[in-house]
């Protein structure tokens, strides 16, 4: 497959797919997860190889992609900037040309979005964003699937995408890659995001890239943002690459800790999510993340299942 081939798709940010494609992915993720839980062998990606390129370290991204690819029958090549030319002088474009001739699909976890876009522009195979400074689409894919599992799946395991329509997601904390991606998801899938960040740490609409401003609302008070929410979610105050700002961020974000009082402002059956790793006592209190409304462990596991569905779709097209 060559660059620009209409049959090849990349997944570099959430808005790269349409609502009907997400419906298919969530349906496939449910089926793939059910097979995994029942120890049913399903290996449609035999003889396919995934290259994982990490400029940012990761636990969940590496384990979920690597385990998922092996479970689907494929193999994995793991690269970091320390053991490849990506961390040296070779242009990204040249690395893309070479690596994509040797593997079938590539996942990249890096800093600037421009790096992954440059790689994808010269890749012969699909490229997946495992995280950049600007976006984290695979995580929001997992978060939405987790919400659907809890609020929009019948006893037979059938997916109801309408369960997302009109819902309210409260984003409390940094206006980071997660927040940007939540806004994209809201615009595509028909729900609303209540965003509350400290002054100076808000979401940049230009980076989020949403055209419909009605898909989100900004609140100065995080408690008001949580009012009537169906889901409350947050992230660490200091993302990777911003460690020098840690102390300043702790001071600025002191009132943005999701605690029991904040959750009480949401709907009684509201869920709590966190993409992990979490710092109890900072962005979330222990009684919330370890409490009955928290679904963070299902959310973490679901990274693997939705990414398996995503790789299946990018490599094989629509199944079923």
LINTARA-V760998 format. One record per residue. RES is the residue in one small letter. D_CENTER is the distance of its C-alpha to the mean C-alpha in whole Angstrom. Layout:
{{RES/D_CENTER} {RES/D_CENTER}}
//
This chain:
{{x/26} {x/27} {x/25} {x/25} {x/26} {x/25} {x/24} {x/21} {x/17} {x/15} {x/11} {x/11} {x/9} {x/8} {x/12} {x/13} {x/14} {x/16} {x/16} {x/18} {x/16} {x/13} {x/16} {x/17} {x/14} {x/14} {x/17} {x/17} {x/14} {x/17} {x/20} {x/18} {x/17} {x/21} {x/22} {x/21} {x/22} {x/26} {x/26} {x/26} {x/26} {x/24} {x/24} {x/23} {x/22} {x/25} {x/27} {x/23} {x/22} {x/18} {x/19} {x/16} {x/17} {x/16} {x/17} {x/15} {x/16} {x/13} {x/14} {x/11} {x/10} {x/13} {x/15} {x/12} {x/13} {x/16} {x/17} {x/16} {x/17} {x/21} {x/20} {x/20} {x/23} {x/22} {x/22} {x/20} {x/22} {x/20} {x/21} {x/21} {x/22} {x/25} {x/26} {x/26} {x/27} {x/24} {x/25} {x/28} {x/30} {x/29} {x/27} {x/24} {x/25} {x/27} {x/25} {x/23} {x/26} {x/27} {x/24} {x/23} {x/27} {x/26} {x/23} {x/22} {x/18} {x/16} {x/13} {x/13} {x/12} {x/14} {x/15} {x/16} {x/14} {x/18} {x/18} {x/15} {x/17} {x/21} {x/20} {x/18} {x/22} {x/24} {x/22} {x/24} {x/21} {x/17} {x/15} {x/11} {x/9} {x/8} {x/8} {x/10} {x/12} {x/11} {x/8} {x/4} {x/4} {x/3} {x/2} {x/4} {x/5} {x/6} {x/7} {x/9} {x/11} {x/12} {x/13} {x/15} {x/16} {x/18} {x/19} {x/19} {x/21} {x/24} {x/26} {x/26} {x/22} {x/22} {x/19} {x/20} {x/18} {x/21} {x/19} {x/17} {x/20} {x/21} {x/19} {x/18} {x/15} {x/16} {x/14} {x/16} {x/17} {x/16} {x/15} {x/12} {x/9} {x/7} {x/10} {x/11} {x/8} {x/9} {x/12} {x/12} {x/10} {x/14} {x/16} {x/15} {x/15} {x/18} {x/17} {x/17} {x/16} {x/18} {x/17} {x/19} {x/20} {x/23} {x/25} {x/24} {x/20} {x/19} {x/17} {x/18} {x/18} {x/19} {x/16} {x/14} {x/16} {x/17} {x/20} {x/21} {x/21} {x/22} {x/19} {x/18} {x/21} {x/21} {x/23} {x/25} {x/26} {x/22} {x/25} {x/25} {x/22} {x/21} {x/24} {x/24} {x/20} {x/19} {x/16} {x/16} {x/13} {x/13} {x/12} {x/15} {x/17} {x/17} {x/15} {x/15} {x/18} {x/19} {x/21} {x/25} {x/24} {x/23} {x/27} {x/26} {x/23} {x/24} {x/27} {x/25} {x/23} {x/25} {x/25} {x/22} {x/21} {x/20} {x/23} {x/25} {x/27} {x/24} {x/23} {x/26} {x/26} {x/23} {x/24} {x/26} {x/23} {x/20} {x/17} {x/16} {x/12} {x/11} {x/8} {x/11} {x/14} {x/16} {x/19} {x/21} {x/24} {x/22} {x/19} {x/19} {x/22} {x/23} {x/24} {x/21} {x/19} {x/21} {x/23} {x/23} {x/20} {x/18} {x/15} {x/13} {x/15} {x/14} {x/10} {x/10} {x/12} {x/10} {x/8} {x/11} {x/12} {x/10} {x/10} {x/13} {x/14} {x/12} {x/14} {x/17} {x/17} {x/16} {x/19} {x/21} {x/21} {x/21} {x/22} {x/24}}
//
